[in-house]
Each structure stands twice: as C-alpha cells, then as structure tokens.
C-alpha cells in the first residue's frame, strides 16, 4: 500500500512552522466564506490549519464547478504565487476554518532560507500535478466506479459516525452538483447512480448530506473483485 505524502504543514519541522507563524497572519473564517477569487492577482499564499475548503471554478458561461476539496495542513494558492499569475479558481470555506495568510514575497524568502519549507512546497506542487494527471486518466472509467472511489475517499478523509445509523457520514455539505464537478460528469448521471444505491441501501442521503452504509459494496464498484 502506497502512503500519501503528508500535507504541507505536516511535512514541516517545528522550526519551519515557527518561522511561518511569525511571518503570517492567522485568520479564522466561518463556513461558506470566499477568501481567494478566480482571476485576481496573486500576492499571498494560505495554509489551512483547520477545516475544509472548496476549490471552485466558474466558466465564462456562468457554470460553477467544484474542482477539489482541501483539508487540514494543505497549502493553497501556491501555483499562482509561483507563476506570479492570476488565480485559476475561487476558494470557499466548506466548514469553519483557521487560515494562515502569508505574503508571497515573504514566503519565498523563507523557502530560500529554509530547505524544509522549499521541499514541502515542491512536494505540494508535484502532488497537484499528479492529482490532475490522475483525474484526466480516470475520466475513462465508468461513473459508478469513480463515484464509489470518491465516496470512499471522502469517508476516509472526513467521515463521521452516522447519527442513529450504522454507517459513516461525510462531514461536509456537498450537493450533487459538487459531486458531479469532482467527477467531471453531469449532475443527472450522478443523481441516477445515487438513486440506485439508495434503493439498494448502500447510502442514505439528505439535503447536501450523505452517509455510506455499504463500504464493501462500494469497494467492489470502485476496484472490482
């Protein structure tokens, strides 16, 4: 079994963390708050200390899609700051969150002075490229397999005990449009698969809530067997 690299913050030693904390401003945010906007110029990075964030992109036609979910310890806005370009997506808190805001110039001074920060940044950039490659490669897989793998990943990363039930509830508010965006497919297709799984008792859904009650069946869907 391949172990995923640690998120940016967890990959740092105590000295690197202390240096970043001295250079940063800590900002608490409530859920559903936008804090970086698609198209704006890059002047700072963000470390997500606690909570979850949605990475959202909007097309010229006005379609809004969830591209990714970022959790505790992740570095955000790193690509635009490295390229000195404009933001390619909007960041919105999915839960209450604690953030570290770091001016890009100050961050890169620290990265040049402290090899541990530079290595963690490089690791983050490589992981983002691999995620994009995996997403493009996976689009040829059937939607039920990709949706099952996504739900299993979400249960592992942010699952909570299901109140009054035997399953695990995904601890984020996600719509069917959100799931469709993560899978690069249509809401209609996602809705059809979820309806089938509800009828089989594999999942339970509410308004932007979802609990998994049949992990083994979803593993078969995702990975065969």
C-alpha positions as CSV (number, residue, x, y, z in Angstrom):
1,X,0.0,0.0,0.0
2,X,1.4,3.4,-1.1
3,X,1.3,6.1,1.6
4,X,0.2,9.5,0.5
5,X,2.7,12.4,1.1
6,X,1.9,14.4,4.2
7,X,0.1,17.8,3.7
8,X,2.4,20.8,3.5
9,X,2.1,21.8,7.2
10,X,2.6,18.3,8.5
11,X,5.7,17.9,6.3
12,X,7.5,20.8,8.2
13,X,9.5,20.6,11.4
14,X,8.8,22.8,14.4
15,X,11.4,25.4,13.4
16,X,9.9,25.8,9.9
17,X,6.4,26.1,11.3
18,X,7.5,28.7,13.9
19,X,9.2,30.8,11.1
20,X,6.0,30.7,9.0
21,X,3.8,31.6,12.0
22,X,6.0,34.6,12.7
23,X,5.6,35.8,9.1
24,X,1.9,35.1,8.7
25,X,-1.4,36.4,9.9
26,X,-3.8,33.9,11.4
27,X,-7.4,34.4,10.1
28,X,-10.4,32.4,11.4
29,X,-13.3,32.1,9.0
30,X,-16.9,30.8,9.2
31,X,-18.2,28.3,6.8
32,X,-19.2,29.4,3.3
33,X,-16.8,32.3,3.1
34,X,-14.9,33.2,0.0
35,X,-11.3,34.3,0.6
36,X,-9.5,34.0,-2.8
37,X,-11.2,34.8,-6.1
38,X,-10.7,33.4,-9.5
39,X,-9.0,35.9,-11.8
40,X,-7.5,38.1,-9.1
41,X,-3.7,38.8,-9.0
42,X,-1.5,36.7,-6.7
43,X,0.0,38.4,-3.7
44,X,-0.2,35.7,-0.9
45,X,-0.5,32.1,-0.1
46,X,-2.7,30.4,2.5
47,X,-2.0,27.4,4.8
48,X,-5.2,25.7,6.0
49,X,-4.6,24.8,9.7
50,X,-8.1,23.5,10.5
51,X,-11.2,23.0,8.5
52,X,-12.1,22.2,4.8
53,X,-12.0,24.4,1.7
54,X,-13.7,24.1,-1.7
55,X,-11.8,24.9,-4.8
56,X,-14.3,26.2,-7.3
57,X,-14.1,27.4,-10.9
58,X,-16.6,29.4,-12.9
59,X,-16.8,29.2,-16.7
60,X,-17.5,32.2,-19.0
61,X,-20.9,30.8,-19.5
62,X,-21.5,31.0,-15.7
63,X,-21.3,27.3,-14.9
64,X,-19.8,26.8,-11.4
65,X,-17.9,23.6,-10.7
66,X,-16.2,22.1,-7.6
67,X,-12.7,21.1,-8.7
68,X,-11.2,19.8,-5.4
69,X,-11.5,19.7,-1.6
70,X,-8.6,20.7,0.5
71,X,-8.3,19.7,4.2
72,X,-6.2,20.5,7.2
73,X,-2.5,21.2,6.6
74,X,-2.8,22.0,2.9
75,X,-1.1,24.9,1.2
76,X,-3.5,26.9,-1.0
77,X,-2.8,29.4,-3.8
78,X,0.7,28.0,-4.4
79,X,0.5,27.7,-8.1
80,X,-0.4,31.3,-8.8
81,X,2.2,32.6,-6.4
82,X,5.0,30.5,-8.1
83,X,3.9,31.6,-11.6
84,X,3.1,35.2,-10.4
85,X,-0.1,34.9,-12.3
86,X,-3.8,35.2,-11.6
87,X,-5.9,32.8,-9.6
88,X,-7.3,29.9,-11.6
89,X,-10.1,29.2,-9.1
90,X,-12.0,30.6,-6.2
91,X,-11.5,29.3,-2.6
92,X,-14.5,29.0,-0.3
93,X,-14.6,27.6,3.2
94,X,-16.7,24.3,3.4
95,X,-16.5,24.4,7.2
96,X,-15.3,26.8,9.8
97,X,-11.6,27.2,9.2
98,X,-8.4,28.7,10.6
99,X,-6.0,30.0,7.9
100,X,-2.5,31.4,7.8
101,X,-2.1,34.3,5.2
102,X,1.5,34.7,4.0
103,X,2.6,37.4,1.5
104,X,4.1,35.5,-1.4
105,X,7.3,37.5,-1.3
106,X,7.9,36.7,2.4
107,X,7.0,33.1,1.9
108,X,9.6,32.7,-0.9
109,X,12.3,34.4,1.1
110,X,11.7,31.8,3.9
111,X,11.6,29.0,1.3
112,X,15.1,30.0,0.1
113,X,16.4,30.3,3.6
114,X,14.9,27.1,4.9
115,X,15.2,23.9,2.9
116,X,12.4,22.2,4.7
117,X,9.9,24.8,3.5
118,X,11.2,24.6,-0.1
119,X,11.0,20.8,0.0
120,X,7.4,20.9,1.3
121,X,6.4,23.4,-1.4
122,X,7.9,21.2,-4.1
123,X,6.1,18.2,-2.7
124,X,2.8,20.1,-2.8
125,X,3.4,21.2,-6.5
126,X,4.2,17.6,-7.5
127,X,1.2,16.2,-5.8
128,X,-1.1,18.7,-7.5
129,X,0.3,17.7,-10.9
130,X,-0.2,14.0,-10.1
131,X,-3.8,14.7,-8.9
132,X,-4.5,16.5,-12.2
133,X,-3.0,13.6,-14.2
134,X,-5.0,11.0,-12.2
135,X,-8.2,12.9,-12.8
136,X,-7.6,13.1,-16.5
137,X,-6.7,9.4,-16.7
138,X,-9.6,8.3,-14.6
139,X,-12.3,10.1,-16.7
140,X,-12.4,7.0,-19.0
141,X,-13.6,4.9,-16.1
142,X,-17.4,4.3,-15.6
143,X,-19.1,6.9,-13.5
144,X,-20.2,4.4,-10.8
145,X,-16.6,3.3,-10.3
146,X,-15.4,6.9,-10.0
147,X,-18.2,7.9,-7.7
148,X,-17.7,4.9,-5.4
149,X,-14.0,5.7,-5.2
150,X,-14.8,9.4,-4.4
151,X,-17.2,8.5,-1.7
152,X,-14.8,6.0,-0.1
153,X,-12.1,8.7,-0.2
154,X,-14.3,11.3,1.5
155,X,-15.4,8.8,4.2
156,X,-11.7,8.1,4.9
157,X,-10.7,11.8,4.9
158,X,-13.6,13.4,6.7
159,X,-16.0,10.6,7.8
160,X,-18.1,10.9,11.0
161,X,-20.3,8.4,12.8
162,X,-23.8,8.4,11.3
163,X,-26.3,9.7,13.9
164,X,-28.7,6.8,14.6
165,X,-27.3,4.6,11.9
166,X,-24.6,2.0,11.2
167,X,-22.7,3.9,8.5
168,X,-20.2,6.8,8.2
169,X,-21.4,10.3,7.3
170,X,-19.3,12.5,5.0
171,X,-18.6,15.5,7.3
172,X,-19.0,18.1,4.5
173,X,-22.0,19.7,2.9
174,X,-21.8,18.5,-0.7
175,X,-24.5,18.8,-3.4
176,X,-25.0,16.5,-6.3
177,X,-23.5,19.4,-8.5
178,X,-20.4,19.3,-6.3
179,X,-20.0,15.6,-6.7
180,X,-20.5,15.9,-10.5
181,X,-17.9,18.6,-10.6
182,X,-15.3,16.5,-8.8
183,X,-16.0,13.6,-11.3
184,X,-16.1,15.8,-14.4
185,X,-19.6,14.4,-15.3
186,X,-23.2,15.6,-15.2
187,X,-25.4,16.1,-12.2
188,X,-28.0,13.9,-14.0
189,X,-25.6,10.9,-14.2
190,X,-24.6,11.3,-10.5
191,X,-28.2,11.5,-9.4
192,X,-29.1,8.3,-11.3
193,X,-26.3,6.3,-9.7
194,X,-27.1,7.7,-6.2
195,X,-30.7,6.8,-6.6
196,X,-29.8,3.2,-7.4
197,X,-27.5,3.0,-4.4
198,X,-30.2,4.5,-2.1
199,X,-32.6,1.8,-3.3
200,X,-30.1,-0.9,-2.5
201,X,-29.5,0.6,1.0
202,X,-25.8,1.3,0.2
203,X,-26.1,5.0,1.0
204,X,-28.5,7.4,2.8
205,X,-28.9,11.0,1.6
206,X,-30.4,14.2,2.8
207,X,-30.2,17.8,1.8
208,X,-26.5,18.1,0.9
209,X,-25.7,15.2,3.3
210,X,-24.6,11.6,2.5
211,X,-23.8,8.6,4.7
212,X,-22.2,5.4,3.4
213,X,-23.6,2.1,4.8
214,X,-22.1,-0.4,2.5
215,X,-18.3,0.2,2.3
216,X,-17.6,-3.3,0.9
217,X,-20.1,-3.0,-1.9
218,X,-18.6,0.4,-2.9
219,X,-15.1,-1.1,-2.9
220,X,-16.3,-3.7,-5.4
221,X,-17.8,-0.9,-7.5
222,X,-14.6,1.1,-7.3
223,X,-11.9,-1.5,-7.6
224,X,-13.6,-4.7,-8.8
225,X,-13.4,-8.0,-7.0
